[in-house]
Amino acid sequence: MEAVTDHTISALVEDKPGVLARVSGLFRRRGFNISNLSVGHSEVPNLSRMTFVVQGDEFVVEQVTKQLYKLIDVVRVNDITGDAKVARELALVKVKANADNRSEIMQLVDIFRANIVDVAADTVVIEVTGDEDKIDSLFRLLKPFGIKEVMRTGRIAMVRGPASTGGKPLTANVDDHNAPDVESVP
Amino acid sequence: MHLTGAQIVCESLMREGIEVMFGLPGGAILPLYQAMPEYPQLKHILVRHEQNAAHAADGYARASGKVGVCIATSGPGATNLVTGLATAMMDSIPVIAITGQVPRGAIGKDAFQETDITGITLPITKHNYLVMHTADLAGTIKEAFHIARTGRPGPVLIDIPRDVLTESADFVYPDNVTLKGYKPTMDGNGLQIKLAAKLIADAKRPLILAGHGVIIANAFDELRELAETAQVPVITTLLGISSFPEDHVLSMGMPGMHGMAYNNIAIDRSDLLIAVGMRFDDRVTGRLSTFAPHAKVIHIDVDPAEVGKSVHVTVPIVGDAKRVLHALANEVTPATRLEWLQEIDELRLEHPSDRLRESDKLLPQYVLKEISDVTNGNAIVVTGVGQHQMWAAQAYTFREPNSFITSGGLGTMGFEVPAAMGAQVARPDKTVWSIAGDGGFQMTMSELATIVEHQLPVKFALINNGYLGLVRQLQDLFEGGKRVSVEYSHNPDFVALAEAFGIRAFRVTEKGQMRGAILEAMAHEGPALIDFRVEPEENVYPHVPAGEGVTEMLEGPRPETEGAWKR
């Protein structure tokens, strides 16, 4: 038996009412374990891209892929776990901060290439993007100051290089130049 | 053409070749019904309960190979379709369900008779739609029929708000459907087919497991050609019954929980399973870890998600059963397999589960055997779910392609009455026998009225044992004889009941009366019912206990199990 690992799956779906319910309902009724799901518009009109993180072995991922394909609104499904990719989450975190420790917090924010997007008398709101680990470690460092609120998106991921995340590009005008690697933070 | 939504629905149905629909009107769907008189070519059969409309459309689809259509209003009308749609989904039946919905402005406001039927039916339809604009109706219906009947068929529901039916739009029926996310693979991969042929050539103990996909794909000749050319015995799953003539020398009958013992043993010994249009259901495999331990598997299925879902597959072939079997039959080398066929013959002698046990009593198996003999195995047999279903699968000799209609996947009791009605509508030329249990029959018998209204000459064989027989059997065999809620001690007088509906009815209490009653029922022009008061405590054998390997069978009555309930 293969070890259970996280798989990142990217799916291109028709932008129709109920598509999210169809996908999430499928995961629920087939007992697939999804730790993470995000959805938004893609480069093609009327198509959305979903990224989800599935827990399971190769067998589970194969079934997830095949069952997703059975949904009429699902156009393409790709397991991009093994691909070189850029994976990001966005988080907003509200931290207790006063005049005494605000500069200390700002230093941390700088190191993590995060931003302070709101400052009040005794709190700051920090916006940070990155992979799960990076966001987790920032949170760990911020914890002693007092975290009041956290909001995180799911993971979105894109394959590096000219290859398309959702399989072959569906339109010719997809801009597929090689994006620079900006991943260099702790 | 500028038409109302209701007219657009009717025009679209006609363009899809629909001749008959089963339904029951109500407020939200009313505009559609009011348009129907303009389209007399669309025959509407008014049922007594919407569940039966769905089952009738299902039976119609199975018997005809066409798409069945059912119609219900919003709210309770729509929810009553649910069991019928789930039945069709599990057995891959092309059914279109059209439901009325409250007007657009009232959706989401808990309006009278409002229910989220697209939400409810999400897991039990192949796809569903809520149509919010009259101009979208034609395209949606075109798409729905395409999805229902192609690839692995299935039910599709179209929910239409009342005001979408009354508003008007230009009507243009599209010629084509383009769906980015739906392109079923029909032709099998050539290389895989060659690999499969090689495996078949090398196999010493091959078996074909033929399922419903063979019937849906109309691949009877191709299956037979493959079996005969490569000399491979054919086992048919419950839904695969009548995909291969049962009087053929290579026909083996059913495997699995109540299958022939020799089949389960043959599968256990087999070195190659050629599975066609079947999905290794748990009733076929028993405990998966001990299923077919020596066999490689060729799995042919139009649904890629079925391949590798339950058993490990050596050569997967995704495609339409007819095309793949045709290609494979051309690719295999003709063979003789005397040793293997002889081994199977010996197994049949050692484990004669196809032999009826002898008794002076009216055993239920005898009824099925007698109907089989009288009809020469050429009737369309529709069953409910339970003991009578298993006896029909075991004791009736199916000679005619696509002549067994039963709820396999969902196991829906009560299916036998409305599905037989639908089958008879589809095939007025055939004798349709509804094999009913007294339990299921009472769930849906209200359709007897519809059957009489439309003069459908369905013949009902009520296998009446006064029990929910298969449940009683489970309690007797595996629960120490502790019987809980399985006896109907005050069943109605079914002969008087049938007569009240206007149906000719007979009662048979002895073995000797069987043939006469069956002949008389068949000679009668209209519908008829025979109340067979069968031996009430007869059990279905073989019986593989749930969760066991399929070779762990109870092959026949044992004193310690049979007498258990008697204390």
Interface residues (C-beta under 8 A of the other chain):
Chain A: V13 E14 P17 G18 A21 R22 G25 L26 R29 L47 F59 E62 Q63 K66 Q67 Y69 K70 L71 I72 D73 V74 V75 R76 L170
Chain B: T118 G119 L122 P123 K126 H127 L130 I147 L179 K180 G181 Y182 D303 P304 A305 G308 K309
